[in-house]
């Protein structure tokens, strides 16, 4: 076997570690920083407190929080414009904030529009701005990955990939995740679970990443339900956050598979929370997937504390039940048919996830999966 592992950023974990953001920025040599922050954080005084700390370190800092929901082209363009003239970008928030920050830190180092780099059409600037990533949700793993996702001009999911997007420093603070509602804690945590599982079991899986993927599966299996039901349990919150981070490292090396093909395709049709869509797609495809009966599937099952991969579908459905996951999709999808979803699943931007799946995914498989997904109630 031959494989290569991508570099893992400097990661610092602990309660209260987010208080060191400004000091860390100064240690990285920053003088002018852009802070990309979720609107909720910007509105609850966090941005103001952070600005005071930046000022105490002698750093000029501007806040960009002009976005909501999944990243769109207009968001990354505005953040890129705000980042020009800066020497560091701090991303604080969920996957959207982190992805916007990562794109801005790269695109702001040149005169090109972010679309210039979409789908690897052109190389990223070789000297991006320095980056500090501070996740406030535990799911995407965007803080450690080289991939960023945003919606392009036609609303389709596009990606910008490259080692240039990766953070120089990651700060993991479970305190910042406590305010996440139970449903979002569950959706995000299941997204991380699927990241770890797919990275450990797809065609690209290798020993250099399985180490992180299996650790993530163990952490998430052990603590996700507790984090959902007891939000102030910082030990559980911390383990879910660390599991998400490890899962991000795993997909950075090995990518994802069919569940993510489905979730990205759904997002191409209408706004839907990525974690929920991924979890639903995973539940729908897992019985089919484990028929591959590979050693990697068995090892992933063992990491979840199971004796056999055949137990995985029941285990995952039970975990979703215990975390209160409602099997339903947004009402915005009500007017669409299975054929619409199948078309998106076959789209060029979603082919890598289809090809990476350990089983060959036929057009008939896609039609069956699309039918199962679109049969779900549209009540969210």
N, C-alpha and C positions, 0 to 999 in steps of 0.2 A: 504494500500500500504506500502511495505517495500522497502527501497533502501539505498544505501551507496554512498557517493560522495568521489572521490579521492582528495588528497590534491592539492591545487593550489599553484604553486611556488610564491615566492616574485616577483611581477611585478612592474616595474618602467617605466613610460611613459612620453615622452616629447621631444621636439625638442632639439637636442644636447646632449641627455642623453648618447649617445654612447661614448662621450668624457670621461665618468667616468669608462670605462671598467677596466683599470689598477687599479684605486683606489678601485674599487669593488673587484677585485681579491685580492688585499692586505688585504681588510677587511675580506675576507674569509680565510685568513691565507696562501695564496699561496706563494710559493717560486720558484717553477719551473712549468711553464705553457706550454701547447700546444694550439696553436691557429689553428683551422680548418677553413679555409677561402676559399670562392669562388676564382677561378683563376683571375677573372676580378678585384676583390678588391685587391688581392695580386699584380697584375700588374700595378695598377694605383697609387701606393704609399701609399695606406691605411695601408698595412702591415708594411711598414717602419715607418710610423708615430706612429703606435701602439707599435712597438718595442721600440721606444724612450720613450714612456710613461711607458711601463713596466719597462724599465731600471731605470727610475726616481723613481719608487716605490720599487726598489731593487729586482725585480722579473726577473728571467731568463726566456725567452720565445722563443720557436721555432714555426715556421709557417709550417703547412702542407696544400698544395693546389694542390696536385697531383691528381686531379679528374676533370671530366667534365660530364655533364648530370646526369642521374639517378645514385644513388650509386650502385656500384658493389662490389662483394666479395673482389676483389683485393684492392679496395679503403679502405674498412673498415679494412682489414688486415694490410695494410701499416700504416693507422692512429693509429691502436692499437699498433703496434710496436713503432711508434713515441711517443705514450703516456706513455709507460712504463718508470718508474722513475720520472714521473711528479706527481704533486698533484692537478692540476686543468686543465680542458679543456674548452676552449672558442670556441663556434661555432658561426660563423658569415657568413650569406649568406641566400640562399634559403633553401628549405626543405632538399636538398641533403647534404649540409654542416652541417645542424643541426643534421640530422640523423647519419651521419658519426661521428660527435663529440660525440653524445650520446652513440653510440655503443662503440667507442674507450674508453670513460671514464669508461665504465663498464668492457669491456674485458681486458683493460690494468691493471686492479686491480688483475688479475689472470694470470695464464700461459696458458690458453686455447685459441684456435682459436675462432674467433667470430661464426663460424658455430656450435660450441659446444652448443650455446644458441638459435640457430634458431628454430622457431616454438615451443618455450618453451620446447625443449628437455631436458634442464637442468636448474636448478635455476641460476640466475645471481649472481655474487659476492655480498655479503652483504654490503661491504663498497666500493662503486665505488669512483672514483675521483670526486672532486667537479666540478660543471658545471655551466657556464654562457652561456645563449643562446641569440643571437642578430639577429633577422630575418631582412633580407633586401628585402624580398618579402612578400606579404600579401596574403596567401592562404593556406599553409599546416597546420598551427597551431602547427607545430612540437615543437615549443618552450615550449608548456605547456602540451604536451601529453606524455604518457608512452609507446608509440609505435614507433618503428623505422622500416623502410622498405628498403630492398636492394635486388639486383638481385643475386641469388645463382649461383652455378657452371654451371647449365644448362640454366641460364638466367631467371629462374622463380622467380617471386616476393616472397620473404620470409620476415618474420617479427620477430623481437625480442621485447618482451613485458615484462614490469615489472616496478614497481615504482622506481626501482633503476636507470632507464634511465632518470628520470625526472630532470629538471633543479633545481638548488638551487636558481638561480636568472635569471629573464628575463628582458631584456632592450628593450623597444619598442621605436624606434626613426623614425618618418615619414621621416626625412631628408634622411635616407638611402634608401628609396624606390623611390625617385624622378627619378632616372636614369632608372628605369625599363621601357622598351618599352611598347607601348600601348597594343599590342597583349598579352604580358605576364601579364600586369596588369589585363587585362580582364580575361585571362585564370585562373590566380591565384585567383582573386576575386570570380570567379564563383565556383572554387573548394571550397573556404571557405563557399560560400552560400550553396552549396550542403552538406557540412559537417554539417552546422547548421540545415538544413532542415531534413536530414536523421536522425540525432541524436534526433531531436524533434518528429519524427513521426514513428520510427521503433518499433519493439517489445520490445526493451530494454529501451525505453524512460521513464524518470521519472522526477518528479518535481525538483529534485536536480540539474539537468542539463538543463532542459527546460528554466530555468531562463537565462542561458548564451546563449542558442541556439536562443531564441526569440530576445534577445538583439542584437545578431549578425545579424539576418535577418533584423532587423530594420536599423542597421547601414549600411549594405551592400546595401540594397534597396535604401537607401537615397543617397548614395555617390559614388557607384562604377562607374556609368557612368561619373560623374564629374572627378574622378581620372583618368579614361582612356583618356578623352578628354582634360583635363587641368592638366597635370602631375605635375606642380609646385604649385598646390593648396594644401598646407600642411594640411589644415583643413580636406579636403576630403581624402587625403592620410592617415592622422592619424586615421580617423574613419574607413577606410577600414582595416588598420592594426589592430586596436583594435577589429573590427569585426572578423577578422581572428583568433586573439588570443582567443576570447570568443568561437568561433566555435571549436577551438582546445580543449578547456576545455570540451565542450559538447561531442565531439566524444571520448574524453578520458574516459568519464563515460558511454556513450551509444553506441558507435560505429557507423558504417555506414550501408549501405544497397545496393540495387540492382545496383545503378549507379556506385558505387565503385567496385562492383563485375565485371562490364563490363570494367571499366578502368584498373583494375589490370589484367584482362584477356587479354586485348589488349596489355598491356605492356609485357605480357608473350610471345607474338608473335613477336613484333618488337618495337624498340624505339618509344615512343610517349609521348608528354608532358602530365603529369598526369592531370593537370587542364583542358586542352582541352578535353581529353578523358572522364573525369568525366562529364563535361558539356554536351557533346554530348550524353553520356549514360543517363544522367538525362532527357534531352529533349525527348529522344526516349521512355523512360519508364514512364514519368510522367502522361500522359493520362490514362494509365493502372493502375498506382498506386492509383490515387485519386478515383477510383471506390470503394476502400475500405471504403470511406466515414466515417472516424473516427473523433472523437472529436479532436484528435491531429492534423490531417490534417487541420481541420477548424481553429484551433488555430494558426498553422503556417501560414496559409493564412492571418489571421488577423494581424499577426506580420509583414507581407509584405504590409499591408495597403489595403488588399482585403476583400470584404464582404463575399466571398464564395470560398471554395476550388476548385470549378469547374472553377474558373477564373485563376487558377495557370498555366496551360499549355500555354495559350495565354500570360500571364504576363511574364513567363520565356523566351519564344521565343522572345518576344518584347525586353526584357532586353538584350538578346544576340545580337539581331540586333543592338540595340543602342550602344552596346559596340564593334561593328564591328567584331563579331565572324563569321568566315567562316566555314561553315559546310563541312569539309573535313578532311581526315586522311592522314598520311604520305605515300609517295610512296612505302616505304618498306613493306607495307601491301598489295600491289597490287596483288601479286601472291597467296594470301591466300583466303580461302573460308569461308562462314558462319559456316560450320561444324568445322573448325579449332577454330574459336572463341568460339563456343558453347562448345567444348571440354574443353577449358581453363576455361570457366565460371563454369563448373561442377567440376573442379579440387579441391582436398581436401583443398588447401591453400585458396581457394576463397569461400568455403562453409559457413563460419561464416557470411559473408555479405548476402549471399542468405537466410540463415535461419533467419536473423534478419529482413528482409523485412516484412512489415506489412501484405502483401498478400502472400499466398503460391505461390512460384515460381516453376511452373511445368517444366518438360523438354520441353514441347511444348512452354511455354512462353520463355524459354531460346533460343529455335530455332528461334522464331519470333524476339526476340530482336537482336540476332546475325545477322539475315538476314537484319534487318533494318540498323544496324551499318555498315555491310560490303557492303551495297549498296551505302554508301556515296562515293563521289569522292576521289580518292587517289592522291591528287595534291599538298600536302604540302611538 
